[in-house]
Amino acid sequence: MTHAVVHTWRLLKWGRTLARYGALQGLERDVNTPPGLRRLVRLARLGARVPAQPRYADAFEAIGPAAVKFGQTLATRPDIVGDEAALDLLRLQDALPPLPFEALRPQIEAGLGRPIAAAFSSFDETPIGAASIAQVHRAVTTDGRTVAVKVLRPGVEEEFARAIETYEWAAAQIEAQDIKGGGGEISRLQPRLVIATFKRWTARELDLRREAASASELAESMAAEPGFHVPAIDWQRSSGKVLTLEWIDGIKLSNRAALAAAGLDRQLLAKTLVQAFLRQAIADGFFHADLHQGNLFALPDNRIAAVDFGIMGRIDRRARVWLAEILYGLITGNYRRVAEIHFEAGYVPPHHDVAEFATALRAVGEPMRGLPVKDMSIGMMLDSLFSITRDFDMVTQPHLLLLQKTMVMVEGVATALDPDINLWDTAQPFVEDWIRTELGPEAAIADRIVADVKTLYRLPELVRRIEARFPAPGGAPPLPPLREIEIVRIGGGWRYAAVALATAVASVGATLAILWW
C-alpha cells in the first residue's frame, strides 16, 4: 500500500475511536474546519453511538500510548481544541496500566548492561507509576541508597515513529486544504508546527539520558532557590532506556489532608512553587514544563521536590526580556508597553495599530487586576488573550505555548494549596527585580564592559591580520581575505588598527570611569 493509503487507514481507525467518545463533535461543528476534513469526520462517526458529553481523554487512552502523549500536547492548545477539550485532556497523566515486570526485565538489563542483581540489592517489581512512555519502580542500590528507576516501555519508540509519521502527513493535508479553500485560519494555527513540536518533545522523552541531563542542568540553575529540590541522578545506573535517580520521600501536593497532618505550611509551599517557576522561566530560561500535582512533592522542611524531567522548556534571553516586560506591564496596567512589545517581538504583524491592540489588551487585563486567584486566574487571562489573537493575525509562538501551559499548571497547583494567593502580587517583586537587573543602567554598563573587554581581547590578532593584509614592502605574503570584519582602509592598515585600538581603550576607560564615579 502507498503511504497515503496507510496514513488514511490509520486516521480513519483513530477517527472512529475518537467519534465513539464524542471527541470529534467540536471539529465537525467548527466553521473553520476545511470541507474535506469535515467529510472525513462525518465518515468516521457513521453509525457510532456518540455520547452527549465528549470524553476526550478516554478517547486518546483507547487509541494508545502515542495518542496519550499527543493528547497531552493538545492540552496546551485551547486555541485549537477549545477550552473544554483542553481541560479534559489534562487528565492524561500516568494514564496507562503497567506492564508485567517480566516484560520489562530484558529492557532493564539491556539498558544497565548487567543483571539487575548486579546493580541493585532489591528491586520492587510493582511499579509506583505508569505512563504512556515509561513506568517507575522503587529499588535499593548495592551501596544501600533508595532510588527510583524509570524504564521505557519496550517497542515504544517504533510505535511513536509510526504515529508521528501519520500526524505529519495529516497536518500537511489539513494545511493544504485550508490554503486551497482560502480560509487561512487553520494555517495560522500552524498544525505542522504543532506536530514538529510534539515530535521534538517525544524525541527527548524517548531518550532517558536527555531527561537525566535536563534534571542535572535544572539542579544547577536552581541552586539559588533552596526551597525547590531536584533529585540527584545516578549516572552509573542510567542509560537511554533506564533512568535511576534519588528517591523522593515526600507528600504529593495533591494530598492536602496529608500535608495538613504533617503540619506543612501550604501558603509557603504555594509561594515557593510560583517563585521557583519564575526563576526557571524568566531568570534562567530553562523550566520544568510538566509541573502538575503528580510530579510535585512536599518535603518535611516545607521545600518542594519535582520529578519527571521529560518535558522541559527553553526560552532565549530576548524572549525572556519580552516575557518579563509583558508580565510587568499586565501587573502594572501599562497596556501600551505590552502592545509595543508584541509588535517589537513580531508577535503581531506591523500592519495592525499599536493603540488598537493596547485597547484590546486593556479589555483583557483590567477586569482582573487586584483580584485574588479565586476570582480571576492566569488561565482565564490566557483564554481571553487567545480570543483576540485571531483579530490581530497573531501567529502561533511554539516556545510560548509550552510556557503558557506550564503557567496554567502552576497556577492550578498554587491555588489548590492556597486559594487566596494572588499570583500577580507574588510575581511582581521577582519580575521587578529581574527587569531592573537585566534592563537597568547597571546591566547596560555591565554589558558594555563585557563587550569592550572582548574587543580588547581580539585586538592583537586583529592587528596581526591587518599587518599581514597590508604588508610593508618585502614583507610576508598576505593571508586570505578577512571574513570577521570589513576593513575600510584609511591611509593604510596601521592607521585603522590605531584608530580601532584607541576607540576600544577609550570606551572601556569611559565605562570604568562611570562606574568609579
C-alpha positions in Angstrom: 0.0 0.0 0.0 1.1 3.6 -0.6 2.0 5.9 2.2 -1.2 7.9 1.6 -3.4 4.8 1.9 -1.6 3.7 5.1 -2.0 7.1 6.7 -5.6 7.4 5.6 -6.4 4.0 7.0 -4.8 4.8 10.4 -6.6 8.1 10.6 -9.9 6.5 9.9 -9.3 3.9 12.6 -8.3 6.6 15.1 -11.2 8.8 13.9 -13.6 6.0 14.5 -12.4 5.7 18.1 -12.5 9.4 18.7 -16.0 9.5 17.3 -17.2 6.8 19.7 -16.2 9.0 22.6 -17.7 12.2 21.0 -14.3 13.8 20.6 -14.9 15.0 17.1 -18.1 17.0 17.6 -16.3 20.3 18.0 -14.2 19.7 14.9 -17.3 18.9 12.8 -19.2 22.0 14.0 -16.4 24.5 13.7 -17.0 26.8 10.7 -13.2 27.0 10.2 -12.9 23.2 9.6 -12.0 22.6 5.9 -14.8 20.8 4.0 -12.6 17.8 3.2 -11.8 17.3 6.8 -15.4 17.7 7.8 -16.4 14.9 5.4 -13.8 12.6 6.9 -15.1 13.4 10.4 -18.7 12.5 9.3 -17.5 9.3 7.7 -15.6 8.3 10.9 -18.7 8.7 13.1 -21.1 7.0 10.7 -23.2 4.5 12.7 -21.3 5.2 16.0 -23.2 5.9 19.3 -21.9 9.3 20.1 -22.2 10.3 23.8 -23.8 13.6 24.7 -20.7 14.7 26.7 -17.4 14.3 24.9 -14.8 12.2 26.7 -11.6 13.4 25.1 -9.0 11.9 27.5 -10.7 8.5 27.4 -10.6 8.5 23.5 -6.9 9.2 23.4 -6.3 6.5 26.0 -8.2 4.0 23.9 -6.1 4.7 20.8 -2.7 4.0 22.6 0.4 5.5 24.2 1.4 7.8 21.3 -2.1 9.2 21.3 -2.0 9.8 25.0 1.2 11.8 24.7 -0.2 13.7 21.7 -3.3 14.4 23.8 -1.1 15.9 26.5 0.4 18.2 23.8 -3.1 19.3 22.6 -4.0 20.1 26.2 -1.6 23.1 25.8 -3.6 24.3 22.8 -7.0 25.6 23.8 -6.9 27.8 20.8 -7.0 24.7 18.6 -9.1 22.2 20.6 -11.2 24.6 22.7 -11.3 25.2 26.4 -13.5 22.2 27.2 -11.3 19.7 25.4 -8.1 21.2 26.7 -9.3 20.9 30.3 -10.4 17.3 29.9 -7.1 16.3 28.2 -5.2 17.5 31.3 -6.4 14.2 32.8 -3.9 12.3 30.7 -1.3 11.9 33.5 0.0 8.4 34.4 -2.9 7.1 32.3 -1.9 3.6 31.3 -2.0 0.3 33.2 1.6 -1.0 34.0 3.3 -3.7 32.0 4.2 -7.0 33.8 7.7 -6.9 35.3 8.9 -9.8 33.3 8.2 -7.9 30.1 10.4 -5.1 31.4 13.3 -7.2 32.7 15.2 -7.6 29.4 14.8 -3.8 28.8 16.2 -3.0 32.2 19.2 -5.4 32.0 20.0 -4.3 28.4 19.9 -0.7 29.5 22.1 -1.3 32.5 24.5 -3.6 30.6 24.4 -6.1 33.5 21.9 -8.2 35.5 19.5 -6.4 37.9 21.1 -8.1 40.9 24.5 -6.7 40.0 23.2 -3.1 40.2 20.5 -3.3 42.9 20.3 -5.2 46.2 16.5 -5.1 45.9 14.1 -4.2 43.1 10.3 -3.8 43.7 8.5 -5.4 40.8 5.3 -3.5 41.4 5.6 -0.1 39.7 4.7 3.1 41.6 3.6 4.8 38.4 2.9 4.0 34.7 2.6 6.5 31.9 2.5 6.4 28.1 6.2 6.1 27.6 7.7 4.6 30.8 7.0 3.3 34.2 8.8 3.7 37.5 9.9 1.2 40.1 11.5 1.6 43.6 14.8 -0.1 44.2 17.8 -0.1 46.6 21.3 0.1 45.1 24.1 -2.3 46.1 25.6 0.5 48.1 22.3 1.0 50.1 20.7 4.0 48.5 16.9 4.0 47.8 16.3 5.1 44.2 13.6 5.4 41.6 14.1 3.5 38.4 12.3 4.7 35.3 12.1 2.3 32.4 11.0 2.8 28.8 8.2 0.6 27.6 9.6 -2.0 25.1 8.7 -1.1 21.5 7.5 2.4 22.4 10.0 4.1 20.0 8.7 2.2 16.9 5.1 2.9 17.9 5.7 6.6 18.3 7.6 6.8 15.0 4.7 5.3 13.1 2.2 7.6 14.7 4.2 10.7 14.2 4.7 9.9 10.6 0.9 9.8 10.2 0.4 13.0 12.2 2.9 14.8 9.9 1.1 13.6 6.8 -2.3 14.6 8.2 -1.1 18.1 9.3 0.3 18.8 5.8 -3.0 17.7 4.2 -5.1 19.9 6.5 -3.0 23.0 5.9 -3.1 22.4 2.1 -6.9 22.1 2.1 -7.2 25.2 4.3 -5.0 27.2 1.9 -6.8 25.8 -1.2 -10.1 26.8 0.4 -9.0 30.3 1.0 -9.6 30.1 4.8 -6.2 30.5 6.2 -7.4 30.2 9.8 -6.1 26.6 10.4 -2.8 27.6 8.6 -2.5 30.5 11.1 -2.6 27.9 13.9 0.2 26.0 12.2 -0.7 22.4 12.7 2.6 21.2 11.1 4.5 23.2 13.6 2.4 21.7 16.4 3.4 18.2 15.2 7.0 19.3 14.8 7.0 20.5 18.4 5.4 17.2 19.6 8.0 15.2 17.7 10.8 17.2 19.4 9.3 16.7 22.9 8.8 13.0 22.2 12.4 12.5 21.0 13.6 14.0 24.2 11.4 11.8 26.4 12.3 8.6 24.5 16.0 9.1 25.4 16.2 8.9 29.2 19.8 10.2 29.0 18.4 13.5 27.8 16.0 13.5 30.8 18.9 12.9 33.1 20.8 15.8 31.6 17.8 18.1 31.9 17.4 17.2 35.6 21.1 17.8 36.2 21.0 21.2 34.4 17.9 22.2 36.3 19.5 21.3 39.6 22.5 23.6 38.9 20.3 26.5 37.9 18.0 26.1 40.9 20.9 26.3 43.4 19.8 29.9 44.1 16.3 28.6 45.1 16.9 26.4 48.2 13.1 25.7 48.6 13.0 23.8 45.3 14.8 20.4 45.2 15.8 18.4 42.1 16.7 14.7 42.8 20.3 13.7 42.0 21.0 11.4 39.0 22.7 8.0 39.4 24.7 8.2 36.1 26.2 4.8 36.6 22.8 3.2 36.6 21.3 5.2 33.8 21.2 4.9 30.0 18.9 5.7 27.1 16.3 3.3 28.3 16.8 3.3 32.0 17.0 6.3 34.4 18.0 5.9 38.0 17.6 8.9 40.4 17.4 9.8 44.0 14.2 8.6 45.8 12.0 11.4 46.9 10.3 10.6 50.3 7.7 13.3 50.3 4.0 14.0 50.2 2.3 14.7 46.8 1.0 18.3 46.7 -2.4 16.8 45.6 -2.8 15.1 49.0 -3.9 18.1 51.0 -5.1 16.0 54.0 -1.6 14.5 54.4 0.0 18.0 54.1 -2.2 19.3 56.9 -1.5 16.2 59.1 2.3 16.7 58.6 2.0 20.3 59.7 3.3 21.7 56.5 2.7 25.4 55.5 0.6 25.3 52.4 0.8 29.0 51.8 4.6 28.9 51.9 4.6 25.9 49.5 2.4 27.8 47.1 4.6 30.8 47.2 7.8 28.7 46.8 6.3 26.9 43.7 5.4 30.2 42.0 8.8 31.8 42.7 10.7 28.6 41.6 8.8 28.6 38.3 9.5 32.3 37.7 13.2 31.8 38.4 13.3 28.9 35.9 11.3 30.6 33.2 12.4 34.2 33.4 15.8 34.2 35.1 17.3 31.1 33.6 15.2 30.4 30.6 15.1 26.7 31.3 12.0 25.3 33.0 10.2 22.2 34.1 7.2 22.1 31.7 5.2 19.4 33.4 4.6 20.8 36.9 1.3 19.1 37.6 0.5 17.8 41.2 1.6 14.3 40.4 5.1 15.5 39.8 5.5 17.7 42.8 6.2 16.6 46.4 6.4 18.5 49.7 9.4 17.7 51.9 9.3 17.8 55.7 11.0 21.3 55.8 8.4 23.0 53.6 10.5 22.5 50.5 9.2 21.3 47.2 10.7 18.4 45.1 10.0 17.9 41.4 10.3 14.7 39.4 9.8 13.7 35.7 12.0 15.9 33.6 11.0 14.6 30.2 9.3 17.8 29.1 11.5 20.9 29.6 11.1 24.4 28.1 13.8 26.8 27.0 13.5 30.5 26.2 16.3 32.7 24.9 17.3 35.9 26.7 15.5 38.2 24.3 12.2 36.3 24.6 12.6 36.3 28.4 13.0 40.1 28.4 9.9 40.4 26.4 8.1 38.0 28.6 9.1 39.8 31.8 8.1 43.2 30.3 4.7 41.7 29.3 4.1 40.3 32.7 5.1 43.5 34.4 3.0 45.6 32.0 0.0 43.5 32.8 0.7 43.6 36.5 1.0 47.4 36.5 -1.6 48.1 33.8 0.8 49.5 31.2 -1.0 48.0 28.3 0.6 50.4 25.8 4.0 49.0 26.6 2.7 45.4 26.4 1.3 46.1 23.0 4.6 47.7 21.8 6.5 44.6 22.9 4.2 42.3 20.9 5.0 44.4 17.8 8.7 44.6 18.6 8.8 40.8 19.0 7.0 40.3 15.8 4.1 38.5 17.5 1.6 41.0 15.8 2.1 41.9 12.2 3.1 45.5 11.6 0.1 46.5 9.6 -2.0 46.5 12.7 -2.4 49.5 15.0 -0.5 49.5 18.3 -3.1 51.6 20.1 -5.9 49.3 19.0 -4.0 46.3 20.3 -3.4 48.1 23.6 -7.1 48.7 23.9 -7.8 45.0 23.3 -5.3 44.1 26.0 -6.8 46.5 28.4 -10.2 44.8 27.9 -8.5 41.5 28.9 -6.3 42.7 31.8 -8.2 45.4 33.5 -11.1 43.4 34.9 -8.6 41.0 36.6 -6.1 43.3 38.2 -6.0 43.3 42.0 -8.3 40.3 42.4 -7.3 37.1 44.2 -6.9 34.0 42.2 -10.2 32.6 43.4 -11.9 35.5 41.5 -9.5 35.5 38.5 -6.7 33.5 37.0 -3.9 33.4 34.6 -5.8 30.6 32.8 -8.7 33.0 32.3 -6.4 35.7 31.1 -4.7 33.4 28.6 -8.1 32.3 27.3 -9.1 35.9 26.8 -5.8 36.6 25.0 -6.4 33.6 22.7 -9.8 35.2 21.8 -8.0 38.4 20.4 -5.2 36.6 18.5 -7.5 36.0 15.5 -8.4 39.7 15.2 -4.8 40.7 15.1 -3.4 37.8 13.0 -1.1 36.6 15.7 0.9 33.5 14.5 1.5 30.7 17.0 4.7 31.0 19.0 5.8 27.5 20.0 8.2 28.5 22.7 5.4 30.5 24.4 2.8 27.7 24.1 4.7 25.4 26.4 5.3 28.3 28.8 1.5 29.2 28.8 0.6 25.6 29.5 3.0 25.4 32.4 1.8 28.7 33.8 -1.7 27.4 33.9 -0.5 24.2 35.7 1.5 26.2 38.3 -1.5 28.4 38.9 -3.7 25.3 39.4 -1.4 23.7 41.9 -0.7 27.0 43.8 -4.4 27.8 44.0 -5.2 24.3 45.4 -2.6 24.9 48.1 -3.7 28.5 48.9 -7.0 29.6 47.4 -6.3 33.2 48.4 -2.9 33.5 46.8 -2.6 36.5 44.4 -0.2 35.4 41.7 0.3 38.9 40.5 1.4 40.1 43.9 3.6 37.0 44.3 5.2 37.5 40.9 5.7 41.3 41.0 8.8 41.6 43.3 10.6 38.9 41.4 9.7 40.3 37.9 10.6 43.9 39.0 14.0 42.8 40.4 14.8 40.8 37.3 13.9 43.7 34.9 16.0 46.1 37.0 18.9 43.6 36.9 18.6 42.8 33.2 17.4 46.2 31.8 18.5 48.8 34.3 21.6 51.1 33.9 23.8 48.8 35.9 23.0 46.0 33.4 23.7 48.2 30.4 27.1 49.2 31.9 28.0 45.6 32.6 27.1 44.5 29.1 29.2 47.3 27.7 32.2 46.3 29.8 31.9 42.7 28.7 31.6 43.7 25.0 34.6 46.1 25.2 36.8 43.6 27.1 36.1 41.1 24.3 37.0 43.7 21.8 40.3 44.3 23.5 41.0 40.6 23.7 40.6 40.4 19.9 42.8 43.4 19.1 46.2 41.7 19.0 45.0 39.1 16.5 43.2 41.9 14.6 46.4 43.9 14.3 48.4 40.9 13.1 45.8 40.2 10.4 45.8 43.8 9.3 49.6 43.9 9.1 49.5 40.7 7.1 47.0 42.0 4.7 48.8 45.3 4.2 52.4 44.3 4.5 55.4 46.6 4.3 57.5 46.3 1.1 59.4 43.0 1.2 57.2 41.6 3.9 55.5 38.3 4.2 52.7 37.4 1.7 49.2 38.4 2.7 46.8 36.0 4.5 43.4 35.1 2.9 40.8 37.9 3.0 39.3 38.8 6.4 35.9 37.4 7.0 35.0 38.5 10.5 35.1 42.3 9.7 35.1 44.5 6.7 38.3 46.6 6.6 37.9 50.2 5.4 41.5 51.3 4.5 42.0 54.8 5.8 45.5 55.7 4.8 46.9 52.2 5.5 46.3 49.3 7.8 48.2 50.6 10.7 46.2 53.7 10.9 43.0 51.6 11.0 44.5 49.5 13.8 45.5 52.5 15.8 42.0 54.0 15.5 40.3 50.8 16.5 42.7 50.3 19.5 42.2 53.9 20.6 38.4 53.7 20.3 38.2 50.4 22.3 40.5 51.7 25.1 38.6 54.9 25.3 35.3 53.0 25.5 36.5 50.8 28.3 38.1 53.7 30.1 34.9 55.8 29.9 32.8 52.9 31.2 35.1 52.2 34.2 35.1 56.0 34.9 31.3 56.0 35.1 31.4 53.0 37.4 34.1 54.6 39.6 32.2 57.9 39.7 
